[in-house]
Amino acid sequence: MKKHFFLIVLPLVAFLTFSCASDRGQDSGETTGTAIQGSFTPGTPVTDVDGNTYQTVVIGRQEWMAENLRTTAYRNGEPIEYPGGDMAAWRENSGGAYAWYDNDESNGESYGALYNWYAVTNPDALCPEGWRMPDHEDWLYLTDYVGEEMGNKLKSRRHVGSPFGGEYDTTEHPRWETFSANYGLDEVGFGALPGGNRHASGTFVTKGANALFWSSSEVSEEAGYGWYIYHGYYGVDRGYGDKGAGFSVRCIRDDD
């Protein structure tokens, strides 16, 4: 199908432009939709330099963290800058910074931290030993492997009004906002959660509605590639994010 390129209003999600990964043809050589519904392979848990342990999942030939990163230090133990409520410090940072949504650390327990692109690409390394930031090609492989309606398949089942009921039908965070369709299926164990984002200006938006993930790939001097999942949409969008914006991070095992 034809790719669609369109503009998003900047105050909503801090992206400059998107294209629909759900409408993209095969790029990876892997068979589209090879994921088995409701079946996935757990990986080996990994611990970051802060002592946080993350569950992982094997998806095709990749192994991903199944939780959003929440480290406050680089791999070598160097602290990541935390501007907190100082919006000017957040706006002016070009060496790497993180935030808790609404400057509330309890949000980190639910959704992880939000990192600017400078932290993502800092030479001190954001991901634990043996792991790395996914690049654009890693995300292309993942979305191609998962196949049609990839957004629903990657979302956590925790959703207001989830048809799965029980613990999944919840208003308690972390969870996705309600929608008449496009509920999270979590078919491959990725468990994407909507941690929202922090604009390059310093404001916070869309917790519970949007999951925005960085890649390490650069678009331009001002922008890096990001990947976007929306509570009311079945697909995954790839877009250009302002490097000063704060998005969620999922690390991938380094096979090198």
N, C-alpha and C positions, 0 to 999 in steps of 0.2 A: 504494500500500500504506500501511498505517497506520504512523505514526511510533512508534518505541519509545523511551521515556525510562527510564533506569535508573541506579542508583548504581554507582560504581566505588570500590573500597577506596582511600582516599587514599594510603597508603604506596606503592601500586603506580605511579601515574602523575601524581599531584598535580592531578587534575581533580576537580571537584565533581560534575558530571553530564554525560551524553552523550545525543545522539540520533543515529540512524543515517542518514547522508546517503545510503547505498546504497539505503535504502527510501523515499527522498523522491521525490515526483513532480516534474515539470518546473517550475522556477521562472523560468528565464531566457528562455524563448521560443526557445532554440536546440534543434535536434533532438538527442535523447539518442542517444549512441553514434555521433556523426558522425566520431569519430577513426578514422583508417585504421590497421589493425593493422600495427605495425612501421614506420610511415612518419611522419616528423615534419620540421618546418622549422626549421633552426637560425636563431637571431637574431643580433644584433650583440653581440660580447663587450663587457663593461663592466668598468671598473676602479674600485675604491674608493679612499678617501683614503690607505689604507695601501699602495697599490700592488698589491693582490691583483686578479687578472683572473678574471672568471667567464664561463663559457659560458652562453648564453641559448637559449631555445627559444620559438617562436611556437605557441600553442595556441589555436585559434579566433581571436578578436579580441584576445587578450591576448599579451603577451610576458613570460615569467617567467625569472628566474635558474634555471639548471639545476644549480646547486650551492648548498649552504648558506652563508650569509653568515659571514664570519670577521673582519670589521673590528674593530679595537680603539679606533677613534676615530669620532666623529660626522662628518658631511659637512663641517663647518667646521674640522675638525682638532682639536677639543676631545677629549681622551682620555676614554674611557668608564671609569667606576670598575671596578677589578678587585679584589674582596675576596679572591680566592684561597682559601686554607685557613681564613680567618677567618670562621667560620660565623655569628658574631654580626653582623659587618659585612654579610654577605649578607642575613641575616634583616631587618636594620634599614634596608636601603637602600630609598629611595623616590624617588630621583632618576635611576636608571638604572645598571645594572651588567651585566657579562658574566662568563662562566666558561668555562674549558676543562674538559671532562668529566674527573673525578677530579683536577682541577688539573694536568693533564698537557697541555702545549701541543701535543704530537704528535697528540693526538686532534683538535685543531683542523684539522690538515692533512687528516684523513680525513672528519670530520663537521661541521666548522665550529664556531662558538662557540654557547654557550647564553646567551640574553639574557632578563632579566626584562622585564615588560610596561612598566615605567617607562622603560627604554631604547628600547623599540619606539615609544613615543609622545613621547619627548623632543623639545622644539621645535628642538633643534639638528640633528635628522634623522639617522636611522640608515642609510638607504639612500643610494647615490651620487647625484650630480646627474642629474636626468632620470628618476629612479626613486623609488619610494615603497613604504611598507608596504602590503600588500594588506589590504583591509577584509573584513568578513563577506560582502558581496555579491560581491566578487572570487572568494572561495573557493566560493561557491554556483555561480557561473558555471562555474568550472573543473570542479567535480565533476559538474555537470549535463552539460557538454560531453563529458566523457570517458565518461559513461554507466555501464552495468552493470559490476559488479566493478571499480569505479574504483580501489580500493586496489591491486589486483594490477597494473592498467594504469599506475599512477603510480610504483610501486616500481622501484628499480634491479634489474637482472637479477643483480647480485652477491648470491649466496644460497648458503648451505651446502646442497649437494645439488641445485643448480639443474638442471632438465632441459635447459637450453641447453648445459651442459657447458663445456669449455674454461676460459677465464679467468673465466667467470661462476660455475662450480661451485668455490667457494673457501672456506677457513676464515680467510683473511687479511682483516683489517679494511681498508677499510670493507666490510661485507656484512651481509645479513640472516641470522638464525638459521634453522636447518632447520625444515621443517614438511612434513607428508605431502601437503599441497595448498597452494594460494594462494601460489605462487611469483611473484616479480616478473617482469612482462612488459615494462615500460618502453615501452609502445606509443606514447607521445606525447613521449618525450624528457625528461620531468620528472626521472627518476632519483632518486626519494626514497630517502634513506638514514637508517637508524635511529640517530640521534645521542643517543638517550636524553633525560633531563631532569635538572634539579636542582630538588629540592623547595624550597619557600620556607624550610624549616628548614635547608637547606644540604647535605643528603645527595644523592648522585648515584645514579640507577637507570636500568635498561633499555637501556643501550647495546647495539646489535645486535638489539634486539627491537622497539623503538617509535620512531616518528618523530612528534614533536609540534611543530607549527608555530603560531606566533602569528599573529593578525590584529590590526589596529589598533582593532577595534571593542570597545567597553566593554559589559560586562554589568551591572556594579554598581560600587560604591565599592571592593569587594574583588576583583573578577574581570573578566577579559577573555575574549573568544572565542578559542578555539584549535581546531585541526584535527589529528586523530589517526589514524595508520596503524599497524596492528599486524601483526607478522610472520605470525601464524596466522589472519588475517582478510582477506576479499576486499574489504571496503568501506572507507569513510572515515567517521570519527565526528567530529561537531562537539561541542564541549564548553565548559564554563566553567573557566578556569584561574585559580588564585590569582595575582594580579599579581606576587607576590614570587618565583614559580617561574621557572626558566630553561628556555626552549624554543628550538628552532631557528627560523631566519628565512629566508624566501625573498622577495626583493623583486620588484616588478612594474614594468614601464615605465609612467611617468606620461604619459598622452596629453594632459593639459591644457596 
